[in-house]
């Protein structure tokens, strides 16, 4: 599959990229080659081949959350040890920070 300049510009627009003319030519060649390899897959006979979502045999290891009751005294001691708090709530630093 050969992509023309218009198609490359459309892909660049969708990806919010501004491409110089020489880059359009380069990407046209490179993406055409990639899509050529992808099109080769349609020639492979997959009759009788089961669909596969993963091949390692690994499974997620999960467990049920277990609520363990503790005394009010123990709970208050733990809260007192925590550096940042608001009443009985413990404050932690943000894990995900907005990049903007």
N, C-alpha and C positions, 0 to 999 in steps of 0.2 A: 504494500500500500504506500503510495507516494503522496505525501502531504504537500500542498502548494502553499505559497506565501500567505494567502488569505486565511487558510486553515490554521497556520502557525500563529498569525496575528490574533485570530479568534481565541485560540488556546491561551495565548499570552494575556489577552484581555480578561478572560475568565480567571486566570491565575493572578491578575492584577500586576502584571509585569510590563515594563516598557522595554522593548527590544530595539537595538540598533539594527540596521539593514544587514550587516555581516552576520549578526547573531541569528537573524531570521533564516538565512541560508544554512548556517551550521545546524540549527535545531531542525530544520526541514529534513536534512540528510539523516541526522541522528534519530529523530522520532520515526521517520519512515523505516529505518533499519529495525528499530525496536518493534514497531507494529508488524513488520515483515516476519520477525521471529514469532510473534504472537499468532499471526495467521497460520504459521506452520503447524501450530497445535491443532488446528481444525482438520488437518490431514491424518492425525493419529487415530487409529481405530480403538475406541474405548468401550466397545460392546462387551458386556460381561464383567466390566471392572466396577467394583463397588465404590460408591462415593466415600471420600475420606475427609474428615474434619481435622484429625490429628493422627500422627503415626507413632508417637513415642510411647503410648500406653500409660503415660502419667495421668493421674487424676488429682483434682483439687482436694486438699486435705482441709476439711472444715469440721467444726464442732459446734454444738449448740452452746449458746450463751447460758451460763449457769449463774444465777443470782445467789450470792452467799450472804447471809445475814450476819451483821456484826453489831457489836454493842455500840450504843451512843457514845460512850466514853472513847472507844477506839476510833470511831468516826471523827470525833472532835479533835483527837490528837493528830490524826492524819491531816485534817484540814488546817490545823495550826502550823504544821510543818511546811505547808505549801507556800511558796514565795508570793504568788499573786492570787488574790481571791476576791470574791464579791459575795459577802454573806457566806452561805454554805456552798457556793459554786466556785470551782477552781478555774482560774484563767490560764490559758496556754498561749504561746506565741502562734501567729498564723503560720500554717504550713504552706498554703498557696497564696502568693502575693500577686496582685494585679500588676502586670507589666507596664501598664499605661501611666 
